[in-house]
Amino acid sequence: MESVIERISRGQFWDFHGGIHPPEQKTLTSTKPIKQLALPKQLIIPLQQHIGLEGDILVSIGEHVLKGQPLTASTNPMEVPIHAPTSGTISAIKMSVIAHPSGLEQLCIFLDVDGLDTWRKRNVCPDLSLLTNHQIIEKIADSGIAGMGGAGFPTHIKASSKPDINFLIINGAECEPYITSDDLLMMEQSIAIVDGIEILDRLLSPAFILIGIEDNKPKAIRALQQATKDNEKIKICVVPTKYPIGGEKQLIHTLTGKEVPAGQLPIHSGIVMHNVATCFAINEAVRHDTPLIRRVVTVTGQALNKPQNVWALLGTPINFLLEQCELEVIENVKQPVIMGGPMMGFSVSSEMVPIVKISNCILVPSKKEMPSAFEKESQEVECIRCGQCSDVCPSNLLPQELQWSAKAKDHPQLQKLNLSDCIECGACAYVCPSQIPLVHYYRVAKAEIREKHQLDLKAERAKVRFEARKLRLEKEKLARQEKNKKAAAARKAAMNKATPEATGAKSAVAAALARVKAKKAAQENPESAKTVDSAEASTTEVAKDQKSQVAAAIARAKAKKQQKEAASEQPKTSVSEKPDNITPTAQATDQKSKVAAAIARAKAKKQQKETASQSPASENGEKTNAEVKVAQETKKETVSKTEQKSEVTPSNSSIKEDAQTDDITSVQTQNNPDTSTAASQPNAVDKKAKIAAAIAKAKAKKKLKETNAAAETSTDKDNG
């Protein structure tokens, strides 16, 4: 390492492979100070202006925002927020053309400027000793700073790298033709740049700090030397002018003699590199609480009357900058506009493309100055295999073979040829005699590889999710099986106990098993399905019939009970009463009995009709044991009562015999299968009703005779 510092002190540097010396064309703007522009009427702010992901939107349409107010929030280290460059109202959030070679659209926030340029509240910190390193890194991240040299890598990640950093290299080479934004920034803001370098020195603690700058910027060199004279750790390295010495790996090799291996980052070699514009933005964010909302842009080209460097707010449309620099419009000629320099820039598809964090130049050439930019069709011819592209490639690649593989879409071969190491400097296309746009092929191939890589990652993530879901479903299945086993064991244990619940459970299980077997048999033998269905229907109807018959029997019993209560409520006839007074009471009792008998007949008839309409079994004359039992009990009760009354009134024996005959006939009719069919018909219903009516009449007559007999007895006693 000491030899590196000694060589730098002597002004001796290493040389990288290849490189070219195109016309610089820097004098168009290098002698003019940076101009402060008026506020545009509208800003178009893309959500993603860096390498990584876009943040979450914090504002809504119609909301008024202040200058420096965050518009998005970052929830990921690779997310960098954006801020309002000035005060105004959010008019739209929609897709719009962005600064990209393909002219693709991206989600953008449209800000209508109110012209007041009102700041949000800021916390200025002149004394950095009051802040910790973690707080400084948070300020850098919250300010939305990304690499402003062209890559756009989030600065807070590089500023919080691992220790053991040997070299902190500040890139001030600015090797591409026409561009002078960093040159003017170093001349006018050298002290602020050095303050930003010292902040990085505190965070990274490198062994040495090297500022690389080309020898064609004498004013910037003197300004930096004056700003760093009190800091011996910083070395100003004046390197020879050669394109593309401003490339990251090329400048590292020039200053340290080290080559960064393919596929690795400089941090792996103990080296961190930042652009001078990034250092200026770090100082603004940490000391003055100013987020990254503007940058210096070189607006140049012979088609402009006033080419110059300007302070442009992020989101400023290109057409506004062209108006400020007085674009010379030529009729019937479409003016090409290039974002970036002539070597690495690209033509924009619309003048509404906004300035972003990595935009450092807008080139508007004249036809005499750059005739190839006005040609509608490419002048590409077949490769003559001259090998000049390989000679000038600073990454020591094989551009010719890369172009063949890119046209064939042979992605594995492109990876073998280290396409990812191509910095797209355009040196190969600059020297190609066949005018082949080599960089264009490389960019398309890189985009295809990135897309394929993203699809592979999505497929891999989907596979992982599928495997996780499959495992989860398998676990749930096993858990359900275990739960079912435990439940079955519990049911079996409960059924083995001698309890009414267990008996009912066994019956339910047996019935369920019988139904399953019947259904299975029906599926195997369709003819037996009808039998099973009819059996189930018969079982159901029999149950319903039993309920109906029991209800009818209960109704009859209630009618008899009412008759008994009516008979018991009759007042006893005194011995002194005359026979004439007995006759009305007997008639009333007879009338009540008739009414009760009629009610019983109506209820019985209604029940029999419902039973006949619902129960197919009753149509076949089948009787249940419940009805037979009720009839038998009724018979016994009638016989016993008749016998008891016969002791008082022997003349009522004929009535008793008639009642017994009717009851026996009813019971025999119910128990006789041959005559059961008629019972389910309307005639059977009428017959039962008639029997019930006859019984009621017989009882009424018996009571009347008993009353008359008692009256006659009392009269005889009086006469005797």
Secondary structure, DSSP 8 states (H G I E B T S, - for coil): -HHHHHHHHTT-----S--B------TTTTTS--EE----SEEEEES--SSSB--EE---TT-EE-BT-BSEE--STTB---B-SS-EEEEEEEEEE-S-TT--EEEEEEEEE-S---B------S-GGGS-HHHHHHHHHHTT-B-TTTT--BHHHHHT--S---EEEEE----STT--HHHHHHHHSHHHHHHHHHHHHHHH--SEEEEEEETT-HHHHHHHHHHTTT-TTEEEEEE---BTTTSHHHHHHHHH-----TT--GGGGTEEEEEHHHHHHHHHHHHH---S-EEEEEEE-TTBSS-EEEEEETT-BHHHHHHHTTB---TT-----EES-TTT-EE-S-TT-B--TT--EEE---TTT-GGGG-SS----------HHHHH-TT---HHHHHHHHHTT-HHHHHHTTGGG-----HHHHH-TT---HHHHHHHHHHHHHHHHHHHHHHHHHHHHHHHHHHHHHHHHHHHHHHHHHHHHHHHHHHTS-SHHHHHHHHHHHHHHHHHHHHHHHHH-HHHHHHHHHHHHHHHHHHHHHHHHHHHHHHHHHHHHHHHHHHHTS----TT--GGGTHHHHHHHHHHHHHHHHHHHHHHHHHHHHHHHH-HHHHTT---HHHHHHHHHHHHHHHHHHHHHHTT-GGGHHHHHHHHHHHHHHHHHHH-TTTHHHHTSHHHHHHHHHHHHHHHHHHHHHHHHHHHHHHHHHHHHHH-
